[in-house]
């Protein structure tokens, strides 16, 4: 059965006619054309589909789109503002933290939520925070370097309910 | 020591920005008019 969904994505309101069993990942990629969110394992294991829901990193492959109505969804497409890269995106590019790029959107979004809560993290804390995001190029060293290099003061808190990083907070609203 | 223009210097990754913004298209992200999807059905 199809249902009209009202979704708030990257500051815009969308109405989508979609089957109620569709995951948020499917609606983002197939109905909204936002293919920056990646389908990796589709099982909640790899973190490639991570998006921010009310500021918290969540696995969009485990969440039904219907359940995210009324919530603020941020995908990788929503990070750059007016053509200006987010400091984390800049850091990933400049530090060589991108290889094939498939894990990058999820990594960056997880890191963003984490840095909002932990402005000056240790390397160990960063590694813990991104432990739910797999990089099959195994480029972790540069990813960790890029996250640590970001000056927390250089980006303001944005949106409500900025959540914690790390995989433990990601499965909260799975239905 | 001779200064080279490229050798020995860091170069920005050519597709870095595309990949960091989600704009970069992987094969699975492509949609074409009239596109069909196929799947292998293999014997068990």
Backbone of each chain as ProteinMPNN parsed JSONL, in Angstrom:
{"seq_chain_A": "XXXXXXXXXXXXXXXXXXXXXXXXXXXXXXXXXXXXXXXXXXXXXXXXXXXXXXXXXXXXXXXXXXXXXXXXXXXXXXXXXXXXXXXXXXXXXXXXXXXXXXXXXXXXXXXXXXXXXXXXXXXXXXXXXXXXXXXXXXXXXXXXXXXXXXXXXXXXXXXXXXXXXXXXXXXXXXX", "coords_chain_A": {"N_chain_A": [[0.833, -1.2, 0.0], [0.457, 2.195, -0.84], [1.481, 5.433, 0.324], [1.216, 8.818, 1.231], [4.069, 10.475, 1.996], [5.443, 12.878, 4.156], [8.366, 14.402, 4.16], [11.166, 15.875, 5.743], [13.909, 17.0, 4.432], [17.226, 17.911, 4.36], [16.601, 20.573, 4.927], [14.492, 21.046, 3.26], [11.043, 20.56, 2.351], [9.462, 17.575, 1.452], [7.032, 15.819, -0.475], [6.145, 12.555, -0.893], [4.958, 9.843, -2.757], [4.88, 6.758, -1.653], [5.518, 3.259, -1.088], [4.554, 1.828, 2.013], [6.294, 0.084, 3.175], [8.795, 0.816, 2.496], [12.212, 1.542, 3.063], [13.961, 4.275, 4.666], [16.323, 4.696, 3.335], [15.777, 3.654, 0.768], [13.737, 5.399, -0.101], [15.063, 7.856, -0.09], [17.065, 7.408, -2.05], [15.711, 6.316, -4.314], [13.258, 7.64, -4.672], [13.658, 10.342, -4.071], [15.98, 10.803, -5.356], [18.385, 11.217, -4.12], [21.284, 10.156, -4.191], [23.605, 10.214, -2.817], [23.596, 9.033, -0.363], [24.56, 5.896, 0.551], [23.95, 2.467, -0.376], [25.191, -0.108, 1.242], [25.659, -2.769, 2.824], [23.007, -3.178, 3.402], [22.02, -4.224, 5.697], [22.454, -3.074, 8.101], [25.062, -3.12, 9.007], [27.35, -1.937, 7.881], [27.375, 0.887, 7.783], [27.362, 2.623, 5.616], [25.038, 3.817, 4.78], [24.439, 5.793, 6.534], [22.615, 8.493, 7.875], [21.724, 11.728, 9.203], [19.344, 12.0, 11.697], [17.341, 14.212, 13.199], [19.756, 15.225, 14.032], [21.166, 13.022, 14.967], [23.271, 10.247, 14.177], [21.986, 7.765, 12.099], [21.062, 4.553, 10.813], [19.963, 4.41, 7.672], [19.045, 2.254, 6.232], [17.765, 0.634, 7.96], [15.551, 1.827, 8.829], [12.169, 2.648, 8.551], [10.795, 4.77, 6.116], [8.353, 6.011, 6.63], [8.382, 6.337, 9.401], [9.971, 8.476, 9.843], [8.802, 10.844, 9.43], [8.204, 14.267, 10.085], [10.594, 14.606, 11.271], [13.922, 15.925, 11.276], [15.887, 15.4, 8.587], [19.17, 14.839, 7.567], [21.243, 14.546, 4.831], [24.251, 13.65, 3.017], [24.21, 15.397, 0.905], [23.229, 17.672, 1.996], [25.12, 19.026, 3.434], [27.156, 20.848, 2.466], [27.116, 24.349, 2.264], [25.701, 26.857, 0.363], [27.427, 26.318, -1.787], [29.76, 26.13, -0.453], [32.05, 23.989, 0.967], [31.488, 21.845, 3.775], [33.474, 22.029, 6.749], [34.353, 19.45, 7.485], [34.069, 18.0, 5.129], [35.905, 19.334, 3.576], [38.226, 18.752, 4.986], [38.384, 15.969, 4.631], [38.826, 15.813, 1.883], [41.234, 17.241, 1.62], [43.021, 15.876, 3.293], [43.371, 13.481, 2.128], [41.544, 11.503, 2.765], [39.779, 10.128, 1.305], [39.165, 7.422, -0.737], [37.94, 5.125, -2.619], [35.511, 6.206, -2.043], [33.026, 5.315, -1.266], [32.292, 4.844, 1.392], [32.449, 7.356, 2.351], [30.294, 9.419, 2.546], [28.724, 8.422, 4.741], [30.695, 8.225, 6.709], [31.456, 10.924, 7.033], [29.078, 12.087, 7.958], [28.627, 10.68, 10.338], [30.896, 11.516, 11.684], [30.401, 14.228, 11.895], [28.191, 14.441, 13.668], [29.407, 13.335, 15.874], [31.556, 15.122, 16.435], [30.118, 17.344, 17.165], [29.379, 16.716, 19.718], [31.743, 16.01, 20.913], [34.077, 18.058, 20.958], [36.901, 18.157, 21.059], [38.347, 15.591, 20.415], [40.129, 12.543, 21.329], [42.404, 10.389, 19.522], [41.646, 7.764, 19.964], [38.994, 8.055, 20.737], [37.861, 9.012, 18.389], [38.236, 6.816, 16.729], [36.598, 4.973, 18.003], [34.16, 6.243, 17.627], [33.72, 6.077, 14.868], [33.472, 3.42, 14.524], [31.327, 2.02, 13.613], [31.253, 2.421, 10.942], [32.306, 1.082, 8.054], [35.276, 0.956, 6.118], [36.189, -0.244, 3.181], [38.389, 0.165, 1.643], [40.191, 0.381, 3.509], [41.182, 2.788, 4.531], [41.581, 3.985, 7.067], [43.434, 5.415, 8.694], [43.943, 7.922, 7.552], [41.369, 8.903, 7.503], [40.775, 9.161, 10.224], [42.725, 11.034, 10.879], [41.806, 13.206, 9.36], [39.366, 13.8, 10.627], [40.19, 14.502, 13.199], [41.615, 16.741, 12.57], [39.836, 18.759, 12.092], [38.811, 21.884, 13.021], [36.871, 22.402, 15.62], [35.632, 24.773, 16.313], [35.171, 25.926, 13.971], [32.834, 25.204, 12.775], [29.403, 25.783, 13.317], [26.996, 24.665, 15.773], [24.184, 23.069, 14.512], [20.716, 22.832, 13.839], [18.262, 20.858, 15.685], [18.539, 18.8, 18.662], [21.181, 17.64, 18.533], [23.087, 14.817, 18.171], [24.903, 12.043, 19.767], [27.99, 10.626, 18.678], [29.064, 7.507, 17.203], [28.284, 4.004, 17.044], [26.35, 3.064, 18.719], [24.214, 4.736, 19.029], [22.863, 4.546, 16.733], [20.835, 2.784, 15.988], [18.52, 3.339, 17.153], [15.779, 4.117, 16.346], [14.866, 2.129, 14.732], [12.379, 0.317, 13.02]], "CA_chain_A": [[0.0, 0.0, 0.0], [1.235, 3.43, -0.915], [1.139, 6.384, 1.347], [1.946, 10.073, 0.983], [4.982, 10.772, 3.1], [5.988, 14.231, 4.195], [9.709, 14.283, 4.733], [11.946, 17.101, 5.83], [15.268, 16.563, 4.103], [18.184, 18.985, 4.056], [15.961, 21.884, 5.008], [13.371, 21.173, 2.326], [9.901, 19.688, 2.593], [9.139, 16.749, 0.284], [5.906, 14.899, -0.392], [6.476, 11.406, -1.734], [4.019, 8.724, -2.734], [5.766, 5.59, -1.583], [5.003, 2.11, -0.342], [4.843, 2.009, 3.438], [7.381, -0.792, 3.646], [10.092, 1.292, 1.999], [13.119, 2.109, 4.066], [14.365, 5.655, 4.398], [17.371, 4.623, 2.309], [15.147, 3.473, -0.547], [13.02, 6.611, -0.489], [16.059, 8.887, -0.408], [17.778, 7.111, -3.303], [14.862, 6.002, -5.464], [12.169, 8.599, -4.871], [14.157, 11.719, -4.022], [17.176, 10.922, -6.192], [19.558, 11.599, -3.321], [22.092, 8.922, -4.214], [24.812, 10.36, -1.991], [23.455, 8.048, 0.7], [24.913, 4.65, -0.134], [23.509, 1.162, 0.107], [26.334, -1.016, 1.306], [25.245, -4.133, 3.153], [21.549, -3.224, 3.547], [21.758, -5.06, 6.878], [22.803, -2.354, 9.331], [26.387, -3.503, 9.478], [28.497, -1.227, 7.3], [27.346, 2.323, 8.047], [27.41, 3.444, 4.395], [23.747, 4.493, 4.591], [24.208, 6.695, 7.665], [22.123, 9.87, 7.7], [21.424, 12.314, 10.506], [17.93, 12.233, 11.969], [17.384, 15.136, 14.33], [21.156, 15.405, 14.444], [21.823, 11.78, 15.381], [23.545, 9.328, 13.079], [21.091, 6.607, 12.075], [21.237, 3.739, 9.611], [18.713, 4.591, 6.926], [18.585, 0.974, 5.674], [17.011, -0.093, 8.988], [14.469, 2.683, 9.303], [11.119, 2.871, 7.558], [10.645, 6.198, 5.815], [7.144, 6.524, 7.325], [8.645, 6.669, 10.794], [10.855, 9.643, 9.958], [8.033, 12.058, 9.137], [8.259, 15.233, 11.186], [11.958, 14.703, 11.785], [14.869, 16.627, 10.41], [16.826, 14.429, 8.014], [20.291, 15.455, 6.849], [22.074, 13.625, 4.062], [25.522, 14.262, 2.622], [23.932, 16.502, -0.028], [22.803, 18.853, 2.745], [26.195, 19.57, 4.285], [27.772, 22.047, 1.896], [26.188, 25.479, 2.303], [25.975, 27.863, -0.681], [28.606, 25.948, -2.561], [30.932, 26.091, 0.427], [32.143, 22.681, 1.613], [31.553, 21.77, 5.235], [34.877, 21.817, 7.149], [34.696, 18.027, 7.465], [34.236, 17.606, 3.72], [37.178, 19.93, 3.157], [39.307, 17.999, 5.625], [38.47, 14.652, 3.981], [39.441, 15.996, 0.56], [42.62, 17.705, 1.737], [43.878, 14.92, 4.001], [43.442, 12.208, 1.405], [40.741, 10.525, 3.495], [38.821, 9.545, 0.366], [39.725, 6.588, -1.802], [36.85, 4.841, -3.554], [34.477, 7.186, -1.737], [31.715, 4.719, -0.973], [31.988, 5.004, 2.821], [32.68, 8.754, 2.718], [29.134, 10.145, 3.079], [28.4, 7.922, 6.08], [31.795, 8.605, 7.606], [31.414, 12.36, 7.305], [27.904, 12.399, 8.775], [28.894, 10.15, 11.672], [31.904, 12.384, 12.298], [29.802, 15.524, 12.206], [27.421, 14.304, 14.897], [30.361, 13.061, 16.945], [32.296, 16.343, 16.785], [29.223, 18.258, 17.865], [29.359, 16.319, 21.129], [33.124, 15.883, 21.399], [34.817, 19.025, 20.151], [38.351, 17.931, 21.023], [38.452, 14.153, 20.708], [41.397, 11.837, 21.17], [42.361, 9.477, 18.393], [40.884, 6.581, 20.363], [37.568, 8.396, 20.72], [37.435, 9.088, 16.987], [38.163, 5.443, 16.216], [35.385, 4.393, 18.576], [32.987, 6.896, 17.031], [33.487, 5.616, 13.495], [33.604, 1.962, 14.486], [30.195, 1.443, 12.889], [31.371, 2.748, 9.521], [33.408, 0.303, 7.492], [35.946, 1.441, 4.917], [36.819, -1.439, 2.618], [39.732, 0.511, 1.136], [40.947, 0.405, 4.764], [41.89, 4.074, 4.666], [41.176, 4.55, 8.362], [44.408, 6.337, 9.293], [43.712, 9.279, 7.034], [40.028, 9.331, 7.917], [40.905, 9.611, 11.613], [43.496, 12.296, 10.814], [40.943, 14.28, 8.834], [38.362, 14.17, 11.634], [40.872, 15.199, 14.288], [42.152, 18.021, 12.1], [38.8, 19.783, 11.955], [38.684, 22.81, 14.136], [35.481, 22.367, 16.04], [35.086, 26.137, 16.378], [34.934, 26.426, 12.627], [31.449, 25.011, 12.324], [28.461, 25.985, 14.407], [25.95, 23.667, 16.0], [23.058, 23.375, 13.636], [19.58, 21.916, 13.993], [17.961, 20.489, 17.066], [18.829, 17.442, 19.111], [22.453, 17.128, 18.024], [23.281, 13.578, 18.921], [26.238, 11.526, 19.999], [28.532, 9.804, 17.611], [29.218, 6.113, 17.592], [27.259, 3.163, 16.468], [25.317, 2.687, 19.669], [23.039, 5.591, 18.931], [22.366, 4.547, 15.367], [19.746, 1.879, 15.677], [17.444, 3.709, 18.067], [14.381, 4.179, 15.929], [14.541, 1.096, 13.733], [11.012, -0.181, 13.256]], "C_chain_A": [[0.866, 1.247, 0.0], [0.642, 4.483, -0.002], [1.858, 7.681, 1.0], [2.792, 10.396, 2.211], [5.407, 12.223, 3.014], [7.324, 14.144, 4.911], [10.439, 15.614, 4.677], [13.403, 16.726, 5.626], [16.122, 17.764, 3.709], [17.505, 20.345, 3.98], [14.815, 22.091, 4.041], [12.283, 20.164, 2.671], [9.597, 18.887, 1.33], [7.885, 15.938, 0.554], [6.168, 13.774, -1.373], [5.376, 10.367, -1.62], [4.846, 7.446, -2.766], [5.117, 4.479, -0.773], [5.457, 2.225, 1.113], [5.99, 1.14, 3.931], [8.751, -0.313, 3.197], [10.944, 1.865, 3.135], [13.442, 3.554, 3.691], [15.42, 5.677, 3.298], [16.76, 4.526, 0.911], [14.441, 4.748, -1.013], [14.007, 7.723, -0.861], [16.659, 8.653, -1.793], [16.835, 7.015, -4.501], [13.794, 7.052, -5.726], [12.665, 10.042, -4.876], [15.419, 11.903, -4.853], [18.424, 11.352, -5.436], [20.468, 10.376, -3.163], [23.419, 9.067, -3.476], [24.786, 9.406, -0.809], [23.604, 6.664, 0.067], [24.296, 3.406, 0.495], [24.711, 0.23, 0.064], [25.829, -2.412, 1.543], [23.732, -4.293, 3.173], [21.117, -4.05, 4.759], [22.098, -4.343, 8.191], [24.182, -2.657, 9.859], [27.495, -2.535, 9.059], [28.513, 0.279, 7.506], [27.327, 3.207, 6.809], [26.143, 4.272, 4.216], [23.43, 5.487, 5.701], [23.686, 8.062, 7.221], [21.924, 10.442, 9.104], [19.921, 12.511, 10.614], [17.86, 13.005, 13.282], [18.8, 15.187, 14.913], [21.891, 14.14, 14.837], [22.1, 10.882, 14.195], [22.665, 8.091, 13.181], [21.311, 5.852, 10.775], [19.934, 3.746, 8.815], [18.204, 3.299, 6.309], [17.737, 0.2, 6.678], [15.787, 0.68, 9.456], [13.433, 2.84, 8.208], [10.942, 4.373, 7.367], [9.443, 6.798, 6.543], [7.454, 7.007, 8.726], [9.51, 7.915, 10.948], [10.13, 10.941, 9.613], [8.083, 12.975, 10.354], [9.64, 15.362, 11.791], [12.852, 15.372, 10.753], [15.911, 15.631, 9.906], [17.93, 15.19, 7.273], [21.074, 14.367, 6.135], [23.345, 14.36, 3.652], [25.301, 15.45, 1.683], [23.592, 17.792, 0.715], [23.913, 19.51, 3.546], [26.826, 20.836, 3.739], [26.731, 23.155, 1.871], [26.6, 26.517, 1.267], [27.264, 27.563, -1.433], [29.886, 25.865, -1.742], [30.962, 24.733, 1.128], [32.107, 22.828, 3.125], [33.009, 21.492, 5.617], [35.289, 20.347, 7.144], [34.908, 17.536, 6.039], [35.573, 18.108, 3.203], [38.34, 19.098, 3.709], [39.487, 16.635, 4.952], [39.168, 14.765, 2.628], [40.93, 16.303, 0.727], [43.551, 16.687, 2.382], [43.974, 13.577, 3.274], [42.642, 11.11, 2.08], [39.693, 9.867, 2.598], [39.569, 8.682, -0.636], [38.583, 6.274, -2.77], [35.656, 5.741, -3.288], [33.139, 6.624, -1.324], [31.317, 4.89, 0.496], [31.963, 6.467, 3.231], [31.44, 9.49, 3.241], [28.766, 9.714, 4.507], [29.451, 8.318, 7.104], [31.67, 10.065, 8.025], [30.228, 12.699, 8.209], [28.07, 11.872, 10.2], [29.862, 11.076, 12.406], [31.318, 13.73, 12.702], [29.041, 15.467, 13.531], [28.35, 14.095, 16.092], [31.08, 14.333, 17.387], [31.409, 17.371, 17.484], [29.206, 17.975, 19.362], [30.756, 16.284, 21.74], [34.035, 16.782, 20.575], [36.31, 18.73, 20.036], [38.655, 16.469, 21.332], [39.88, 13.633, 20.609], [41.263, 10.918, 19.955], [41.498, 8.254, 18.722], [39.379, 6.859, 20.312], [37.035, 8.473, 19.282], [37.272, 7.678, 16.426], [36.911, 4.737, 16.722], [34.142, 4.944, 17.86], [32.686, 6.365, 15.634], [33.539, 4.093, 13.379], [32.429, 1.298, 13.76], [30.21, 1.763, 11.402], [32.574, 2.024, 8.94], [33.947, 0.962, 6.233], [36.696, 0.265, 4.318], [38.094, -1.132, 1.853], [40.714, 0.481, 2.31], [41.762, 1.685, 4.931], [41.636, 4.755, 5.996], [42.133, 5.607, 8.895], [44.136, 7.77, 8.838], [42.323, 9.798, 7.391], [40.086, 9.886, 9.34], [41.659, 10.943, 11.655], [42.613, 13.455, 10.377], [39.955, 14.746, 9.897], [39.012, 14.964, 12.765], [41.295, 16.603, 13.848], [41.119, 19.137, 12.06], [38.714, 20.623, 13.217], [37.202, 22.92, 14.475], [34.831, 23.759, 16.026], [34.681, 26.617, 14.982], [33.571, 26.045, 12.071], [30.487, 25.051, 13.489], [27.527, 24.793, 14.582], [24.767, 24.052, 15.144], [21.954, 22.354, 13.849], [19.375, 21.547, 15.444], [18.428, 19.077, 17.365], [20.112, 16.867, 18.532], [22.877, 15.925, 18.858], [24.712, 13.185, 19.139], [26.704, 10.76, 18.773], [28.567, 8.358, 18.055], [28.038, 5.271, 17.182], [26.116, 2.869, 17.423], [24.05, 3.511, 19.52], [22.335, 5.416, 17.576], [21.102, 3.724, 15.129], [18.483, 2.203, 16.453], [16.03, 3.607, 17.544], [14.044, 3.154, 14.844], [13.18, 0.51, 14.04], [10.888, -1.626, 12.799]], "O_chain_A": [[1.856, 1.349, 0.724], [-0.526, 4.427, 0.385], [2.992, 7.648, 0.524], [2.275, 10.565, 3.316], [5.698, 12.734, 1.933], [7.396, 13.853, 6.105], [10.342, 16.367, 3.708], [14.054, 16.2, 6.529], [15.757, 18.533, 2.82], [17.79, 21.156, 3.099], [14.226, 23.171, 3.99], [12.546, 19.084, 3.199], [9.485, 19.463, 0.248], [7.685, 15.43, 1.657], [6.39, 14.019, -2.559], [4.919, 10.048, -0.522], [5.437, 7.101, -3.789], [4.285, 4.722, 0.102], [6.573, 2.654, 1.406], [6.587, 1.416, 4.971], [9.759, -0.959, 3.482], [10.458, 2.564, 4.024], [13.224, 3.989, 2.56], [15.418, 6.558, 2.439], [17.177, 5.228, -0.01], [14.539, 5.127, -2.18], [13.798, 8.443, -1.837], [16.751, 9.573, -2.605], [17.116, 7.561, -5.568], [13.46, 7.324, -6.879], [12.137, 10.874, -5.614], [15.882, 13.029, -5.038], [19.402, 11.797, -6.037], [20.428, 9.668, -2.156], [24.255, 8.164, -3.502], [25.838, 9.012, -0.305], [22.858, 6.309, -0.846], [24.143, 3.305, 1.712], [25.179, -0.165, -1.004], [25.593, -3.165, 0.598], [23.219, -5.396, 2.986], [19.979, -4.514, 4.829], [22.034, -4.943, 9.264], [24.446, -2.469, 11.046], [28.463, -2.338, 9.793], [29.575, 0.894, 7.413], [27.28, 4.431, 6.936], [26.173, 5.318, 3.568], [22.303, 5.969, 5.807], [24.235, 8.697, 6.321], [21.956, 9.699, 10.085], [19.298, 13.112, 9.739], [18.267, 12.512, 14.334], [18.992, 15.191, 16.129], [23.107, 14.165, 15.024], [21.264, 10.761, 13.299], [22.607, 7.446, 14.228], [21.698, 6.436, 9.763], [18.933, 3.164, 9.233], [17.046, 3.236, 5.897], [17.068, -0.768, 6.315], [15.075, 0.248, 10.362], [13.777, 3.132, 7.062], [10.938, 5.141, 8.329], [9.492, 7.935, 7.013], [6.859, 7.977, 9.195], [9.755, 8.362, 12.068], [10.747, 12.002, 9.515], [8.015, 12.522, 11.497], [9.841, 16.141, 12.723], [12.578, 15.38, 9.553], [16.704, 15.092, 10.677], [17.654, 16.071, 6.459], [21.511, 13.392, 6.747], [23.492, 15.554, 3.914], [26.095, 16.39, 1.661], [23.656, 18.879, 0.14], [23.656, 20.469, 4.273], [27.012, 21.802, 4.479], [25.583, 22.919, 1.495], [27.73, 27.004, 1.293], [28.08, 28.452, -1.679], [30.959, 25.569, -2.268], [30.003, 24.366, 1.807], [32.619, 23.796, 3.686], [33.71, 20.791, 4.887], [36.437, 20.024, 6.837], [35.818, 16.75, 5.774], [36.283, 17.403, 2.486], [39.298, 18.786, 3.002], [40.616, 16.197, 4.73], [39.994, 13.925, 2.271], [41.776, 15.704, 0.064], [44.737, 16.636, 2.057], [44.601, 12.644, 3.775], [42.993, 9.933, 1.994], [38.826, 9.136, 3.078], [40.493, 9.148, -1.303], [38.29, 7.079, -3.653], [34.87, 6.015, -4.195], [32.205, 7.382, -1.059], [30.138, 5.061, 0.804], [31.512, 6.797, 4.328], [31.521, 10.132, 4.288], [28.527, 10.557, 5.372], [29.127, 8.7, 8.229], [31.764, 10.4, 9.206], [30.36, 13.51, 9.126], [27.694, 12.545, 11.159], [29.679, 11.381, 13.584], [31.694, 14.3, 13.726], [29.215, 16.322, 14.399], [28.105, 14.614, 17.181], [31.198, 14.593, 18.585], [31.885, 18.167, 18.292], [29.039, 18.886, 20.173], [30.925, 16.501, 22.94], [34.678, 16.338, 19.624], [36.918, 19.028, 19.008], [39.169, 16.156, 22.406], [40.721, 14.196, 19.909], [40.169, 10.699, 19.435], [40.73, 7.773, 17.889], [38.593, 6.007, 19.896], [35.912, 8.057, 19.0], [36.297, 7.382, 15.736], [36.25, 4.005, 15.986], [33.21, 4.208, 17.538], [31.522, 6.22, 15.262], [33.638, 3.545, 12.28], [32.529, 0.144, 13.342], [29.276, 1.41, 10.682], [33.718, 2.316, 9.289], [33.193, 1.457, 5.395], [37.708, -0.18, 4.862], [38.812, -2.048, 1.452], [41.928, 0.548, 2.113], [42.894, 1.655, 5.415], [41.49, 5.976, 6.049], [41.694, 6.593, 9.487], [44.105, 8.7, 9.644], [42.132, 11.002, 7.561], [39.522, 10.942, 9.63], [41.274, 11.861, 12.379], [42.664, 14.544, 10.95], [39.729, 15.946, 10.054], [38.466, 15.964, 13.231], [41.329, 17.533, 14.654], [41.469, 20.316, 12.001], [38.564, 20.109, 14.326], [36.403, 23.46, 13.71], [33.637, 23.897, 15.762], [33.942, 27.591, 14.838], [33.19, 26.516, 11.0], [30.723, 24.429, 14.525], [27.303, 24.018, 13.653], [24.397, 25.223, 15.063], [22.216, 21.163, 14.018], [20.186, 21.868, 16.313], [18.678, 18.274, 16.466], [20.127, 15.72, 18.086], [23.008, 16.006, 20.079], [25.633, 13.902, 18.745], [25.905, 10.311, 17.95], [28.144, 8.029, 19.163], [26.929, 5.772, 16.998], [25.033, 2.471, 16.995], [22.954, 3.052, 19.84], [21.326, 6.07, 17.312], [20.383, 3.959, 14.158], [17.506, 1.455, 16.423], [15.16, 3.064, 18.225], [13.053, 3.301, 14.127], [12.864, 0.237, 15.198], [9.817, -2.221, 12.915]]}, "seq_chain_B": "XXXXXXXXXXXXXXXXXXXXXXXXXXXXXXXXXXXXXXXXXXXX", "coords_chain_B": {"N_chain_B": [[69.062, 20.465, -6.825], [66.568, 19.515, -9.057], [63.533, 21.265, -9.532], [60.425, 19.92, -9.851], [57.278, 20.186, -11.55], [55.151, 18.559, -10.866], [56.008, 16.061, -9.85], [56.821, 14.801, -6.68], [55.186, 16.483, -5.309], [52.222, 17.205, -3.427], [49.056, 16.359, -4.771], [45.746, 17.454, -5.292], [43.027, 15.195, -4.954], [41.385, 14.141, -7.855], [38.66, 13.55, -7.974], [37.816, 14.142, -5.484], [36.175, 16.176, -4.256], [33.666, 15.739, -5.435], [33.111, 13.211, -4.383], [33.027, 13.748, -1.68], [30.801, 15.268, -1.393], [28.676, 13.798, -2.152], [27.866, 14.0, -4.705], [29.163, 12.627, -6.676], [28.809, 10.01, -9.027], [28.268, 6.638, -8.648], [28.227, 3.449, -10.305], [25.87, 2.138, -9.532], [24.308, 4.244, -8.824], [23.323, 5.376, -11.034], [20.702, 6.427, -13.211], [18.867, 5.765, -16.025], [16.846, 6.696, -18.862], [14.201, 4.445, -19.427], [15.571, 2.357, -18.32], [16.474, -0.963, -17.54], [16.468, -3.593, -15.084], [18.562, -6.268, -14.302], [19.018, -9.642, -13.137], [20.985, -12.304, -11.947], [19.949, -15.628, -12.108], [20.765, -18.377, -10.532], [21.571, -21.872, -10.6], [20.829, -23.886, -7.76]], "CA_chain_B": [[67.953, 19.54, -7.123], [65.624, 20.119, -9.989], [62.146, 21.393, -9.07], [59.44, 19.466, -10.822], [55.965, 20.788, -11.357], [54.194, 17.613, -10.289], [56.694, 15.019, -9.077], [57.23, 15.191, -5.335], [54.252, 17.442, -4.701], [50.88, 16.643, -3.228], [48.042, 16.821, -5.72], [44.397, 17.166, -4.81], [42.375, 14.104, -5.649], [40.584, 14.743, -8.93], [37.228, 13.391, -7.715], [37.622, 14.248, -4.033], [35.036, 17.013, -3.875], [32.458, 15.006, -5.84], [32.836, 12.099, -3.464], [32.752, 14.279, -0.338], [29.511, 15.948, -1.37], [27.632, 12.866, -2.576], [27.502, 14.269, -6.107], [29.805, 11.627, -7.527], [27.893, 8.911, -9.351], [28.753, 5.268, -8.787], [27.386, 2.77, -11.296], [24.564, 1.811, -8.958], [23.559, 5.488, -8.628], [22.875, 5.914, -12.319], [19.356, 6.137, -13.692], [18.743, 6.153, -17.432], [15.476, 6.5, -19.342], [13.893, 3.09, -19.902], [16.56, 1.421, -17.79], [15.968, -2.23, -17.008], [17.337, -4.215, -14.096], [18.703, -7.706, -14.493], [19.555, -10.372, -11.999], [21.355, -13.677, -12.254], [19.264, -16.704, -11.39], [21.708, -19.488, -10.671], [21.088, -23.128, -10.053], [21.189, -23.938, -6.341]], "C_chain_B": [[66.939, 20.227, -8.01], [64.208, 20.149, -9.4], [61.2, 20.913, -10.164], [58.092, 20.128, -10.534], [55.018, 19.859, -10.61], [54.889, 16.592, -9.392], [57.129, 15.572, -7.718], [56.298, 16.182, -4.661], [52.879, 16.807, -4.515], [49.909, 17.219, -4.261], [46.668, 16.534, -5.132], [43.781, 16.038, -5.639], [41.356, 14.662, -6.642], [39.074, 14.644, -8.662], [36.903, 13.521, -6.227], [36.368, 15.013, -3.648], [33.722, 16.325, -4.24], [32.097, 13.921, -4.826], [32.481, 12.597, -2.069], [31.385, 14.942, -0.248], [28.359, 15.029, -1.772], [27.215, 13.06, -4.026], [28.048, 13.195, -7.047], [28.872, 10.45, -7.781], [28.649, 7.591, -9.479], [27.8, 4.57, -9.77], [25.964, 2.56, -10.775], [23.697, 3.06, -8.728], [22.946, 6.001, -9.922], [21.452, 5.488, -12.647], [19.281, 6.639, -15.123], [17.307, 5.929, -17.873], [15.271, 5.07, -19.853], [14.837, 2.022, -19.365], [15.904, 0.164, -17.219], [16.965, -2.783, -16.002], [17.389, -5.714, -14.353], [19.271, -8.361, -13.259], [19.89, -11.791, -12.427], [20.508, -14.649, -11.433], [20.13, -17.94, -11.586], [21.117, -20.766, -10.09], [21.614, -23.257, -8.618], [22.455, -24.767, -6.08]], "O_chain_B": [[66.511, 21.353, -7.756], [63.75, 19.158, -8.832], [61.191, 21.451, -11.271], [57.819, 20.565, -9.416], [54.186, 20.307, -9.82], [54.41, 16.295, -8.298], [57.716, 16.649, -7.62], [56.586, 16.667, -3.567], [52.434, 15.991, -5.323], [49.945, 18.409, -4.577], [46.455, 15.478, -4.536], [43.987, 15.944, -6.849], [40.566, 15.544, -6.306], [38.305, 15.52, -9.06], [35.853, 13.071, -5.768], [35.587, 14.557, -2.813], [32.777, 16.325, -3.452], [30.933, 13.745, -4.465], [31.72, 11.947, -1.352], [30.867, 15.154, 0.848], [27.198, 15.436, -1.736], [26.322, 12.372, -4.52], [27.454, 12.902, -8.085], [28.223, 9.954, -6.86], [29.548, 7.45, -10.307], [26.699, 5.057, -10.026], [24.987, 2.778, -11.491], [22.499, 2.947, -8.468], [22.151, 6.941, -9.914], [21.05, 4.352, -12.397], [19.594, 7.796, -15.402], [16.617, 5.071, -17.324], [16.084, 4.557, -20.622], [14.895, 0.913, -19.895], [14.904, 0.237, -16.506], [18.156, -2.479, -16.06], [16.36, -6.345, -14.594], [19.922, -7.716, -12.438], [19.146, -12.404, -13.193], [20.373, -14.502, -10.218], [20.212, -18.48, -12.689], [20.269, -20.727, -9.199], [22.711, -22.793, -8.307], [22.88, -24.901, -4.932]]}, "name": "protein", "num_of_chains": 2, "seq": "XXXXXXXXXXXXXXXXXXXXXXXXXXXXXXXXXXXXXXXXXXXXXXXXXXXXXXXXXXXXXXXXXXXXXXXXXXXXXXXXXXXXXXXXXXXXXXXXXXXXXXXXXXXXXXXXXXXXXXXXXXXXXXXXXXXXXXXXXXXXXXXXXXXXXXXXXXXXXXXXXXXXXXXXXXXXXXXXXXXXXXXXXXXXXXXXXXXXXXXXXXXXXXXXXXXXXXXXXXX"}
